[in-house]
Amino acid sequence: MTTARRHGSLGVNLVLLTTSVAAVAVVLTGLFAWRMIRTNAEAQGREQLSRQAEILARTPPLASVRLGREQRIAGPSGTALALVRPSGKVDGPAAAVVGTDARRTLLAGDGLSTTATLDGHEVLVEGVPARDGGGLVLAQPMSSVDEATDRMRGGLVLPLTLGLTGSAVAGALLARRLARPLTSAAATAHRLSEGERGLRVPTEGPAEVAELAAALNSLDSALAHSENRQRDFLMSVSHEIRTPLTAARGYAEALADEVITGDEVPEAGHILRSEIRRLERFVGDLLALARLEADDFRLDNTEVDLNALVAEAATAWSARCARHDVDFRLERPRHPLPVTTDGFRVRQLIDGLAENALRVTPAGRPLVLALYQDDPGARLEVRDGGPGLTEEDMAIAFERGALTDRYSGIRAVGSGLGLAIAHRLTTRLGGTITAHGPAPEGGACFTVRLPPCPDTIPPEAQTGAPDTPRTRR
């Protein structure tokens, strides 16, 4: 509310804006009309004066009679007459306005329209050629034009005032129409920021306002979904931590109370060490994921021979697979495959995917680590002979704890963070990771594509911007 008062109400601003725009428009229109009224009044006066001159020119006896009496033509305008004889002589009260140039114009058979001074007053002058070769001139005081101008300008004030008032009313109505849904949207946004969920904003008003309401509704749904995921993840984390802690605490108390003695002590110590390692591994995964999502995460990019790196990883995983009676296989090119990347992080990625695959691969089934040259860059694959993934699994494979929650108690599962770490790490390296299947070995296949150099890494991967898991069905 303080911010709203500091910046002013939208309704008031809209009314002021529309009124100001209307006032400028009214002023500009008034100035233009003010000038045009004078021009139009003069044009009308000249047109009337020209028609009178034409009528008198067609009736020479009437013009001669009036001229002989040396009287002005009757009428409120005080129009004065002058006759130009074929000889060039000018007679009549308005003779003073007919100069040499005007006389020549009329004698040449052309019309005359000008302004002159008669008896110290400015007058309109209109002249027409006569049938006998002369001409007829009428002069009308400019004051008649001024009077007509004042009358028309007086009638201009009311419509301009009505226009200004109407614009203010229209601005108020527009402000009300716009401010109501915006105020509702702002109130909803404040409630969302305070933690309320399940709020809906009516999608009404102009298209932009309706789009804002729809965006807030989508934000509400996204926040609710995200918070539910975080809540579920925290519950999963709590459960994963509580299990080894409970076991470790039980054995520690048993040792402290000397419930376990003699030959049972080594076995208890072995169990304690196993549970502590499990807890340590889970906490390490949490820290790794937190570091990967931090903005200051750094990569040490150098030219790495992926072929040699994969061969080194294969040596370690071949031994581990042998201890679990799993058939480890390696597929790689026969030539070096240089890529500019962080070799330590690539090895970390391979180890994470291989450990995930080994966990679900039964004894006697294969686990394959493969490297291929891609154009551009390289392609890594980790395939297994395990139970594989369904299409629904692939859609959520890289979400934290998603597969762990789904398969807990059904098959061997880890902390639920391994694939999320692999996805985030791949994104940081500028690559993509997909989960698909079934693999040729019968289980799941995880494919990582790495760019040839850091120049091809997208900006969001370099800055640690949030990303969307990529899966392929």
C-alpha positions as CSV (number, residue, x, y, z in Angstrom):
1,M,0.0,0.0,0.0
2,T,2.9,2.3,0.7
3,T,4.3,1.7,-2.7
4,A,0.9,2.4,-4.3
5,R,0.7,5.7,-2.5
6,R,4.2,6.6,-3.4
7,H,3.7,6.0,-7.1
8,G,0.1,7.2,-7.3
9,S,-3.1,5.4,-8.1
10,L,-3.5,3.9,-11.6
11,G,-7.0,5.3,-11.8
12,V,-5.9,8.8,-10.9
13,N,-3.0,8.6,-13.3
14,L,-5.2,7.4,-16.2
15,V,-7.8,10.1,-15.6
16,L,-5.0,12.7,-15.5
17,L,-3.4,11.3,-18.6
18,T,-6.6,11.1,-20.7
19,T,-7.6,14.5,-19.5
20,S,-4.2,16.0,-20.3
21,V,-4.2,14.4,-23.8
22,A,-7.8,15.6,-24.3
23,A,-6.8,19.1,-23.1
24,V,-3.9,19.3,-25.5
25,A,-6.1,18.0,-28.3
26,V,-8.8,20.6,-27.4
27,V,-6.3,23.4,-27.3
28,L,-4.8,22.5,-30.6
29,T,-8.2,22.0,-32.2
30,G,-9.4,25.3,-30.7
31,L,-6.4,27.2,-32.0
32,F,-6.9,25.7,-35.5
33,A,-10.6,26.3,-35.4
34,W,-10.1,29.9,-34.1
35,R,-8.0,30.6,-37.1
36,M,-10.2,28.8,-39.6
37,I,-13.3,30.6,-38.3
38,R,-11.8,33.9,-39.3
39,T,-10.8,32.6,-42.7
40,N,-14.2,31.1,-43.3
41,A,-16.0,34.2,-42.1
42,E,-14.0,36.3,-44.6
43,A,-14.6,33.8,-47.4
44,Q,-18.3,33.8,-46.7
45,G,-18.4,37.6,-46.7
46,R,-16.6,37.7,-50.0
47,E,-18.9,35.1,-51.5
48,Q,-22.0,37.1,-50.5
49,L,-20.5,40.3,-51.7
50,S,-19.5,38.8,-55.0
51,R,-23.0,37.4,-55.6
52,Q,-24.5,40.9,-54.9
53,A,-22.0,42.5,-57.3
54,E,-23.0,39.9,-60.0
55,I,-26.7,40.7,-59.6
56,L,-26.2,44.4,-59.8
57,A,-23.9,43.9,-62.8
58,R,-26.7,42.1,-64.6
59,T,-29.2,45.0,-63.9
60,P,-27.3,48.1,-65.0
61,P,-30.4,50.4,-64.6
62,L,-30.7,49.5,-60.9
63,A,-27.0,50.1,-60.3
64,S,-27.2,53.5,-62.2
65,V,-30.2,54.7,-60.2
66,R,-28.5,53.9,-56.9
67,L,-25.3,55.5,-58.0
68,G,-27.2,58.6,-59.3
69,R,-28.7,59.1,-55.9
70,E,-25.2,58.7,-54.4
71,Q,-26.6,56.4,-51.7
72,R,-25.2,53.3,-50.2
73,I,-27.1,50.1,-50.9
74,A,-29.5,49.6,-48.0
75,G,-28.6,46.9,-45.5
76,P,-26.9,46.3,-42.2
77,S,-23.5,45.7,-43.8
78,G,-23.1,49.2,-45.1
79,T,-22.0,48.1,-48.5
80,A,-20.6,50.8,-50.8
81,L,-20.9,50.8,-54.7
82,A,-18.5,51.9,-57.4
83,L,-19.0,51.7,-61.2
84,V,-16.2,51.5,-63.6
85,R,-17.2,53.0,-67.0
86,P,-15.9,51.5,-70.3
87,S,-13.9,54.7,-70.6
88,G,-12.1,53.9,-67.3
89,K,-13.8,56.5,-65.3
90,V,-14.9,55.4,-61.8
91,D,-18.0,56.7,-60.0
92,G,-19.6,56.0,-56.7
93,P,-19.0,56.1,-52.9
94,A,-16.5,53.1,-53.2
95,A,-14.5,54.8,-56.0
96,A,-11.5,55.3,-53.7
97,V,-10.9,51.5,-53.4
98,V,-10.6,51.1,-57.2
99,G,-7.0,51.8,-58.1
100,T,-5.3,51.7,-61.4
101,D,-4.6,47.9,-61.2
102,A,-8.1,47.1,-60.2
103,R,-9.6,49.2,-63.0
104,R,-7.4,47.5,-65.6
105,T,-8.4,44.1,-64.2
106,L,-12.1,44.8,-64.6
107,L,-11.7,46.5,-68.0
108,A,-9.9,43.3,-69.1
109,G,-13.0,41.3,-68.2
110,D,-11.6,39.6,-65.1
111,G,-13.0,39.5,-61.6
112,L,-11.6,41.4,-58.6
113,S,-11.2,40.2,-55.0
114,T,-9.0,42.2,-52.6
115,T,-8.8,44.3,-49.5
116,A,-8.5,48.0,-49.3
117,T,-9.1,51.1,-47.1
118,L,-12.2,53.3,-47.4
119,D,-12.8,56.3,-45.2
120,G,-10.1,55.0,-42.8
121,H,-11.6,51.6,-42.4
122,E,-10.5,48.3,-43.8
123,V,-13.0,46.9,-46.3
124,L,-13.5,43.8,-48.5
125,V,-13.5,44.5,-52.2
126,E,-15.3,42.4,-54.8
127,G,-15.6,43.4,-58.4
128,V,-17.1,41.8,-61.5
129,P,-16.9,42.9,-65.2
130,A,-20.1,44.5,-66.7
131,R,-21.8,43.6,-69.9
132,D,-21.0,47.0,-71.5
133,G,-17.3,46.5,-71.0
134,G,-16.9,48.3,-67.7
135,G,-17.2,46.8,-64.2
136,L,-19.0,47.0,-60.9
137,V,-17.3,47.0,-57.5
138,L,-18.8,46.5,-54.0
139,A,-16.9,47.3,-50.8
140,Q,-18.0,46.0,-47.4
141,P,-16.5,47.0,-44.0
142,M,-14.3,44.4,-42.4
143,S,-16.2,44.9,-39.2
144,S,-19.0,42.7,-40.6
145,V,-16.5,39.9,-40.9
146,D,-15.3,40.5,-37.3
147,E,-18.9,40.4,-36.0
148,A,-19.5,37.0,-37.8
149,T,-16.2,35.7,-36.5
150,D,-17.1,36.6,-32.9
151,R,-20.5,34.9,-33.3
152,M,-18.9,31.7,-34.6
153,R,-16.1,31.7,-32.1
154,G,-18.6,32.1,-29.3
155,G,-20.3,28.9,-30.4
156,L,-17.0,27.1,-30.3
157,V,-16.6,27.2,-26.5
158,L,-19.4,24.9,-25.6
159,P,-18.4,21.9,-27.8
160,L,-14.7,22.2,-26.7
161,T,-15.8,22.3,-23.1
162,L,-18.1,19.2,-23.6
163,G,-15.2,17.4,-25.4
164,L,-12.9,18.1,-22.4
165,T,-15.5,16.9,-19.9
166,G,-16.3,13.8,-22.0
167,S,-12.6,12.9,-22.1
168,A,-12.3,13.1,-18.4
169,V,-15.4,10.9,-17.9
170,A,-14.1,8.4,-20.5
171,G,-10.7,8.4,-18.7
172,A,-12.5,7.7,-15.4
173,L,-14.4,4.8,-17.0
174,L,-11.3,3.4,-18.6
175,A,-9.4,3.7,-15.3
176,R,-12.1,1.9,-13.5
177,R,-12.1,-0.9,-16.1
178,L,-8.4,-1.3,-16.0
179,A,-7.7,-0.7,-12.4
180,R,-10.2,-3.2,-11.0
181,P,-8.6,-6.3,-12.5
182,L,-5.1,-4.9,-11.9
183,T,-6.0,-4.2,-8.3
184,S,-7.3,-7.8,-8.0
185,A,-4.2,-9.2,-9.6
186,A,-1.9,-7.1,-7.3
187,A,-3.9,-8.3,-4.2
188,T,-3.5,-11.9,-5.4
189,A,0.2,-11.5,-6.0
190,H,0.6,-10.2,-2.4
191,R,-1.3,-13.1,-1.1
192,L,0.8,-15.5,-3.1
193,S,4.0,-13.9,-1.7
194,E,2.6,-14.5,1.8
195,G,2.2,-18.2,1.1
196,E,-1.4,-18.6,0.1
197,R,-2.1,-21.0,-2.7
198,G,-5.1,-22.1,-4.7
199,L,-6.0,-18.5,-5.7
200,R,-7.6,-17.6,-8.9
201,V,-7.7,-14.2,-10.7
202,P,-10.6,-13.6,-13.1
203,T,-9.3,-13.3,-16.7
204,E,-11.3,-10.2,-17.6
205,G,-10.6,-6.8,-19.1
206,P,-8.3,-6.0,-22.0
207,A,-6.1,-8.7,-23.5
208,E,-3.0,-7.6,-21.7
209,V,-4.8,-7.5,-18.3
210,A,-6.4,-10.9,-19.0
211,E,-2.9,-12.3,-19.9
212,L,-1.5,-11.0,-16.6
213,A,-4.3,-12.7,-14.7
214,A,-3.7,-16.0,-16.6
215,A,0.1,-15.7,-15.8
216,L,-0.7,-15.2,-12.1
217,N,-3.0,-18.3,-12.2
218,S,-0.2,-20.3,-13.9
219,L,2.3,-19.0,-11.3
220,D,0.0,-20.1,-8.5
221,S,-0.2,-23.6,-10.0
222,A,3.6,-23.7,-10.6
223,L,4.3,-22.6,-7.0
224,A,2.0,-25.1,-5.6
225,H,3.5,-27.9,-7.7
226,S,7.1,-26.8,-6.9
227,E,6.4,-26.6,-3.1
228,N,4.7,-30.0,-3.2
229,R,7.8,-31.4,-4.9
230,Q,10.1,-29.7,-2.4
231,R,7.9,-31.0,0.5
232,D,8.0,-34.5,-0.9
233,F,11.8,-34.2,-1.4
234,L,12.4,-33.0,2.1
235,M,10.3,-35.9,3.4
236,S,12.3,-38.3,1.3
237,V,15.5,-36.7,2.5
238,S,14.4,-37.0,6.1
239,H,13.5,-40.6,5.6
240,E,16.8,-41.4,3.9
241,I,18.8,-39.7,6.7
242,R,16.7,-41.1,9.5
243,T,17.1,-44.7,8.5
244,P,20.9,-44.9,8.8
245,L,20.9,-42.6,11.8
246,T,18.4,-44.9,13.6
247,A,20.5,-48.0,12.8
248,A,23.7,-46.3,13.9
249,R,22.2,-44.9,17.1
250,G,20.8,-48.4,18.0
251,Y,24.1,-50.1,17.6
252,A,26.0,-47.3,19.3
253,E,23.7,-47.5,22.3
254,A,24.0,-51.3,22.3
255,L,27.8,-50.9,22.4
256,A,27.7,-48.2,25.1
257,D,25.4,-50.4,27.3
258,E,27.6,-53.4,26.6
259,V,24.6,-55.2,25.2
260,I,26.9,-56.2,22.3
261,T,30.1,-57.8,23.5
262,G,32.7,-60.3,22.5
263,D,32.6,-61.7,19.0
264,E,29.5,-59.5,18.1
265,V,31.5,-56.2,18.4
266,P,33.3,-56.5,14.9
267,E,30.0,-57.2,13.2
268,A,28.3,-54.2,14.9
269,G,31.2,-52.0,13.9
270,H,30.9,-53.2,10.3
271,I,27.2,-52.3,10.3
272,L,27.9,-49.0,11.9
273,R,30.6,-48.2,9.3
274,S,28.2,-49.3,6.5
275,E,25.4,-47.0,7.7
276,I,27.7,-44.1,8.3
277,R,29.1,-44.5,4.7
278,R,25.5,-44.6,3.4
279,L,24.7,-41.4,5.3
280,E,28.0,-39.8,4.1
281,R,27.2,-40.7,0.5
282,F,23.7,-39.2,0.8
283,V,25.0,-36.0,2.4
284,G,27.7,-35.8,-0.3
285,D,25.0,-36.0,-3.0
286,L,23.1,-33.2,-1.4
287,L,26.2,-31.0,-1.3
288,A,27.1,-31.9,-4.9
289,L,23.6,-30.9,-6.1
290,A,23.7,-27.7,-4.1
291,R,27.1,-26.8,-5.6
292,L,25.9,-27.6,-9.1
293,E,23.0,-25.2,-8.7
294,A,25.1,-22.4,-7.3
295,D,25.9,-19.4,-9.5
296,D,29.6,-19.5,-8.7
297,F,30.1,-23.1,-9.9
298,R,33.3,-23.1,-12.0
299,L,34.6,-25.4,-14.7
300,D,38.3,-26.0,-15.5
301,N,38.0,-26.5,-19.3
302,T,41.0,-27.9,-21.1
303,E,41.5,-30.1,-24.1
304,V,40.6,-33.7,-23.0
305,D,41.0,-36.9,-24.9
306,L,37.6,-38.5,-24.1
307,N,38.8,-41.8,-25.5
308,A,41.6,-42.1,-22.9
309,L,39.3,-40.8,-20.2
310,V,36.7,-43.4,-20.9
311,A,39.3,-46.1,-21.1
312,E,40.5,-45.1,-17.6
313,A,37.0,-45.2,-16.2
314,A,36.4,-48.6,-17.8
315,T,39.4,-50.0,-15.9
316,A,37.8,-49.0,-12.6
317,W,34.3,-50.1,-13.4
318,S,35.3,-53.4,-15.0
319,A,36.8,-54.4,-11.6
320,R,33.7,-53.2,-9.7
321,C,31.3,-55.0,-12.1
322,A,33.4,-58.2,-11.7
323,R,32.9,-58.1,-7.9
324,H,29.1,-58.1,-8.6
325,D,29.3,-60.7,-11.3
326,V,28.1,-58.2,-13.9
327,D,29.4,-58.4,-17.5
328,F,31.1,-55.1,-18.2
329,R,31.6,-54.0,-21.8
330,L,33.4,-51.1,-23.4
331,E,32.7,-49.6,-26.8
332,R,35.0,-46.8,-28.0
333,P,36.7,-45.5,-31.1
334,R,40.2,-46.5,-32.0
335,H,41.4,-43.0,-32.4
336,P,41.7,-40.1,-29.9
337,L,38.6,-38.0,-29.4
338,P,39.7,-34.5,-28.2
339,V,37.1,-32.2,-26.7
340,T,37.5,-29.0,-24.7
341,T,35.8,-29.7,-21.4
342,D,36.3,-30.3,-17.7
343,G,37.7,-33.9,-17.6
344,F,37.2,-34.3,-13.9
345,R,33.5,-33.4,-14.2
346,V,33.1,-35.7,-17.2
347,R,34.6,-38.6,-15.1
348,Q,32.2,-37.7,-12.3
349,L,29.3,-37.9,-14.7
350,I,30.4,-41.3,-16.0
351,D,30.8,-42.6,-12.5
352,G,27.4,-41.4,-11.4
353,L,25.6,-43.0,-14.4
354,A,27.6,-46.2,-14.1
355,E,26.9,-46.5,-10.4
356,N,23.2,-46.0,-11.1
357,A,23.3,-48.7,-13.8
358,L,25.3,-51.2,-11.6
359,R,22.7,-50.8,-8.8
360,V,19.9,-52.2,-11.0
361,T,21.8,-54.7,-13.1
362,P,21.3,-58.3,-12.0
363,A,24.3,-60.7,-11.9
364,G,25.2,-62.2,-15.2
365,R,23.6,-59.2,-17.2
366,P,25.7,-56.7,-19.1
367,L,26.6,-53.1,-18.3
368,V,28.0,-51.1,-21.3
369,L,30.0,-47.9,-21.3
370,A,30.2,-46.5,-24.9
371,L,31.8,-43.5,-26.5
372,Y,31.1,-42.3,-30.1
373,Q,32.2,-39.3,-32.1
374,D,29.2,-37.0,-32.7
375,D,29.0,-34.2,-35.2
376,P,29.9,-31.9,-33.5
377,G,31.3,-33.1,-30.1
378,A,31.0,-36.5,-28.6
379,R,28.3,-38.9,-27.4
380,L,28.5,-41.0,-24.2
381,E,26.2,-43.9,-23.5
382,V,25.7,-46.0,-20.4
383,R,23.4,-49.0,-21.0
384,D,22.4,-51.8,-18.7
385,G,20.6,-55.1,-18.7
386,G,18.4,-54.2,-15.8
387,P,14.6,-53.9,-15.6
388,G,14.6,-50.7,-17.7
389,L,12.4,-47.6,-17.6
390,T,8.8,-47.1,-18.7
391,E,7.8,-44.0,-20.7
392,E,6.4,-42.5,-17.5
393,D,9.7,-43.1,-15.8
394,M,11.6,-41.4,-18.6
395,A,9.5,-38.3,-18.2
396,I,10.5,-37.9,-14.6
397,A,13.9,-39.7,-14.6
398,F,15.9,-36.5,-13.8
399,E,13.6,-35.2,-11.1
400,R,15.0,-35.4,-7.6
401,G,13.8,-38.5,-5.8
402,A,11.1,-39.3,-8.4
403,L,12.3,-42.8,-9.3
404,T,13.3,-43.6,-5.7
405,D,9.8,-42.8,-4.5
406,R,8.3,-44.9,-7.3
407,Y,10.5,-48.0,-6.9
408,S,11.4,-48.0,-3.2
409,G,10.9,-51.6,-2.0
410,I,10.6,-52.9,-5.5
411,R,14.1,-52.7,-6.8
412,A,17.5,-51.4,-5.6
413,V,17.4,-47.6,-5.3
414,G,19.9,-45.0,-4.2
415,S,19.5,-41.5,-2.6
416,G,17.3,-40.3,-5.4
417,L,19.8,-37.6,-6.3
418,G,22.2,-39.4,-8.7
419,L,20.3,-38.7,-11.9
420,A,19.4,-35.2,-10.9
421,I,23.1,-34.5,-10.3
422,A,23.9,-36.1,-13.7
423,H,21.4,-33.9,-15.4
424,R,22.6,-30.7,-13.8
425,L,26.2,-31.6,-14.3
426,T,25.6,-32.3,-18.0
427,T,23.8,-29.0,-18.4
428,R,26.8,-27.2,-16.7
429,L,29.1,-28.8,-19.2
430,G,26.9,-27.5,-22.0
431,G,25.5,-30.8,-23.1
432,T,22.3,-32.7,-23.0
433,I,21.3,-36.0,-21.3
434,T,18.4,-38.2,-22.3
435,A,16.9,-41.4,-20.9
436,H,15.4,-43.9,-23.3
437,G,14.9,-47.6,-23.8
438,P,14.8,-50.4,-24.0
439,A,18.6,-50.6,-24.7
440,P,20.0,-53.4,-26.9
441,E,21.0,-55.1,-23.6
442,G,17.3,-55.0,-22.4
443,G,17.5,-52.2,-19.8
444,A,17.8,-48.4,-19.8
445,C,20.1,-46.3,-21.8
446,F,21.3,-42.9,-20.8
447,T,22.9,-40.8,-23.6
448,V,25.1,-37.7,-23.0
449,R,26.0,-35.4,-25.8
450,L,28.9,-33.0,-25.1
451,P,29.8,-30.0,-27.3
452,P,33.3,-29.8,-28.8
453,C,34.3,-26.6,-27.0
454,P,33.0,-24.1,-24.4
455,D,32.0,-21.6,-27.1
456,T,29.1,-23.8,-28.0
457,I,27.8,-24.0,-24.4
458,P,24.5,-22.2,-24.0
459,P,24.4,-19.1,-21.7
460,E,22.0,-20.7,-19.3
461,A,24.4,-23.6,-18.7
462,Q,27.3,-21.2,-18.0
463,T,25.3,-19.0,-15.5
464,G,23.6,-21.7,-13.7
465,A,20.1,-20.7,-14.7
466,P,17.3,-23.1,-13.9
467,D,16.8,-25.7,-16.6
468,T,14.2,-28.2,-17.6
469,P,15.0,-31.9,-17.6
470,R,15.4,-33.3,-21.1
471,T,14.0,-36.7,-21.9
472,R,13.3,-38.6,-25.1
473,R,10.5,-41.1,-25.5
